Amino acid sequence: MKEGKHFKVSAIKNGTVIDHIPSKTVFKVISILNLDKLEDKMITFGSNFESKKLGSKGIIKISDKYFDREDIDKISLIAPQAKISIIKDYEVVHKEVVEIPDKIVGIVKCINPNCISNHEKIQSKFLVLSKEDVSLKCHYCEKITSQTDLNLI
């Protein structure tokens, strides 16, 4: 519903709100979190909302769903400025800005087709070279992966 020049999105009783997602990556966040597979949860999302910081932003609200650290790390790689809010009984009980960890283990595939991590049963491992423009260095083959080339597992 429209209220003046702003849109109002319904509150959720319990669950997670992911806010400050760059508009162009909203559907990528939905995909990496497999939200399209959640058939029993109410999910509200929007894109291209006005944002002073980002120009335009997206938001995702998921009722009765909370994410583990691995999922939050995935979000940080796709939307490094996103904010996660945990909602309980309509109140924000925890809020955090996602942060890219110093090391990424088991959630990104190496872009080097010859890398051992793509042929053996070992977890991929990356050292984060840059958190600003997301640049990862493979632990095994030392190939650099940029944010545009990220392939999440």
N, C-alpha and C positions, 0 to 999 in steps of 0.2 A: 504494500500500500504506500501511496506517496503522501508525504507530510511536508508541505512547503517545497523546498528544493532537495530534500533528502528522502531516501528510501528507508523504511523501517523493516528490519528483519526480526521475526519472532524469536523470543528467548527460548532456550532449552532448559529443562529441569535439571538433567544430569548429562554429562558428556564432555566433549572437547570442542573448542573453537580454535580454528587455525586462521589467523588474521594477518594482514599485511603481506599477502602472497602477490608477487607480480602478476598482473592480469594474464600475461601470456603463458604462465606456468600453472594456472589453476587446474587445468585438466590433466597435466602431467602429475601433479600432487595427488589428484583423485586416483590416477592409474597406479602410481607406485605404492599407494596405501591399500590398493585393491578395494576401494570403496564401492566400485561398481558391482562387487560380489556380495556386499552386505544387503541381504534381502529383508532382514528383520529390524533394521535401524532406520530412524528418520534422519535423512541427510538433506541439509539445505546448503546451497552454494550460490555464489554470485560472483560476477566478474565485472571489471571496468567501473568500479565505484571510485569516486573522486578521492584522491589521497594527496595531502600536502607533501609527503615524503617521496612517494613513488610516482606521482602523476595520476596513475590509476592502480587500483589494487583489487584483489579478490579475497573472498572469505569462504570458509567451509565450516559448517556446524554439524556435528555428528552426535546424536542422542545415544546415551548409554554405551559409549565406546571411549576407551582410553588407550593411549599408545605407549609402547615400550621404547627404550632408548634407541634401539636399532631403527625403528620407524622415524623417530625424531631426527636421527642422524641423516636418514634419507631425505627428509624434508629440508634439512639444513643445506644439503648439496644442491637442491633444486631451487629453494627459496631462502637464501641465507639471512634475509631480514624478517622472516616470518615470526609471528608471536603465537605461542600456544597458551590457551587458558583452559584450566580444568574447572568445570562447573559442577557444583553439588547443591541441590535444592535451590536452584536459580541464582546462586551466589558464586562468584569467582573465588575459589579456594587456593588456587596456585596459578601463577602467570610466569612465563619465561620467554625470553627471546631465544630462538634456536641458535646454536653455535656449532660451527663445523669443528669436529674434534681434530686433534693433531695427527691421528692415525685413523685410517678407514680399513676395517677388516670385514671381509665377507659380504659386502653389499654392493660393490662395484666390480664390473668385469673389466679386465685389462683389454685395451684396444689393440694390443699386439697379438695377432692370431697365432704367433709362434711361442708366446709366453707359456711357461710350464703350468701356470695357474689355469690356463684354458685347456690343458690336456691331462693333467693329473688330478687326483682327488685331494686337492689342497685348497685352503681358503685364500682368496685374493687378499693382498695386503698393500696398502698405499701409505706413503708419507705425504701429508698435505704441505705443498710448497707455498701455496697462496690461498688464503681464505677469502680475500677480496674478490678475485676473479675466478676462484675455484680451479686450482691446478694441483694435480695429484701425480706422484712419482711411484711407479710400481716397485715394490720391494724386490721382486725377482728379476725382472728384465730392465728395470730403470726407465721404461718408456713413460713419457709424460702424457697425461690425459687432461684435457681442458673441460670446462663445464659443458661446452657445446658437444663434446664427444662422449659424455658420460653415458654408460650403459649399466643401469642398476639391475642387480640380480633379483 
